[in-house]
């Protein structure tokens, strides 16, 4: 995997569930499918200048969609739930 942290972390997921997790110091990110937990941890610490205590990852499978007469599938992607150490927070606007 590349060493560029901006290629590992794609974007922050701003969802209703994600905003409910923020008081617990948990943030949800869309990350590269090939990245492992250690790479995600280092990338978050580099980009946001915080200390990460835990990382949980999950592969989100794409959904079946239909466009006109053809069936297709949205791509699979990887989700990372990052827990920060006590006293750390990320300000997301």
C-alpha positions as CSV (number, residue, x, y, z in Angstrom):
1,X,0.0,0.0,0.0
2,X,1.2,3.5,-0.7
3,X,2.5,5.8,2.1
4,X,0.3,8.7,1.1
5,X,-2.3,9.1,3.9
6,X,-4.7,11.1,1.6
7,X,-5.0,8.1,-0.7
8,X,-5.8,5.8,2.2
9,X,-8.5,8.0,3.8
10,X,-11.1,9.0,1.2
11,X,-13.6,11.0,3.2
12,X,-15.5,11.3,6.4
13,X,-19.0,9.7,6.4
14,X,-21.5,12.2,7.7
15,X,-24.5,10.0,8.6
16,X,-27.1,10.0,11.4
17,X,-25.4,7.0,13.0
18,X,-22.0,8.7,12.7
19,X,-23.1,11.8,14.5
20,X,-24.5,9.7,17.3
21,X,-21.1,8.1,17.8
22,X,-19.2,11.4,18.0
23,X,-19.8,11.9,21.8
24,X,-18.1,8.5,22.3
25,X,-15.0,9.8,20.3
26,X,-15.8,7.5,17.3
27,X,-15.7,8.8,13.7
28,X,-16.6,6.9,10.5
29,X,-14.4,7.2,7.4
30,X,-14.5,5.7,3.9
31,X,-11.1,4.2,3.3
32,X,-9.2,2.3,0.6
33,X,-10.2,-1.3,0.4
34,X,-6.6,-2.5,0.4
35,X,-5.6,-0.6,3.5
36,X,-5.2,-2.5,6.8
37,X,-6.0,-1.2,10.3
38,X,-2.5,0.0,11.1
39,X,-2.3,2.0,7.8
40,X,-5.7,3.6,8.6
41,X,-4.5,4.5,12.1
42,X,-1.3,6.1,10.9
43,X,-3.2,8.0,8.1
44,X,-5.8,9.5,10.5
45,X,-3.1,10.5,13.0
46,X,-1.2,12.2,10.3
47,X,-4.1,14.0,8.6
48,X,-6.0,15.2,11.7
49,X,-3.1,15.4,14.3
50,X,-4.9,13.2,16.9
51,X,-4.1,10.0,18.8
52,X,-6.1,7.0,17.7
53,X,-6.8,4.2,20.3
54,X,-8.8,1.7,18.2
55,X,-9.8,1.0,14.6
56,X,-12.6,-1.3,13.4
57,X,-13.0,-2.0,9.7
58,X,-15.8,-3.5,7.6
59,X,-16.3,-4.2,3.9
60,X,-19.6,-2.7,2.8
61,X,-21.0,-4.8,-0.1
62,X,-22.5,-2.9,-3.1
63,X,-26.2,-3.0,-3.8
64,X,-27.9,-4.4,-6.8
65,X,-29.3,-1.6,-9.0
66,X,-31.3,-1.5,-12.2
67,X,-30.8,1.2,-14.8
68,X,-33.5,0.9,-17.5
69,X,-33.4,-2.7,-18.7
70,X,-30.0,-3.6,-17.3
71,X,-29.1,-4.9,-13.9
72,X,-25.9,-3.7,-12.2
73,X,-24.2,-3.4,-8.9
74,X,-22.7,-0.5,-7.0
75,X,-19.0,-1.0,-6.0
76,X,-17.9,-2.5,-2.7
77,X,-16.1,-0.1,-0.3
78,X,-14.4,-0.2,3.1
79,X,-15.6,1.6,6.2
80,X,-13.4,2.3,9.2
81,X,-14.8,3.3,12.6
82,X,-12.0,5.1,14.4
83,X,-12.0,5.6,18.2
84,X,-9.8,8.5,19.5
85,X,-8.0,8.6,22.9
86,X,-9.5,10.5,25.8
87,X,-9.4,14.2,25.3
88,X,-9.0,14.0,21.5
89,X,-11.6,15.2,19.0
90,X,-11.9,16.0,15.3
91,X,-13.7,19.1,14.3
92,X,-15.7,18.3,11.1
93,X,-17.5,21.1,9.4
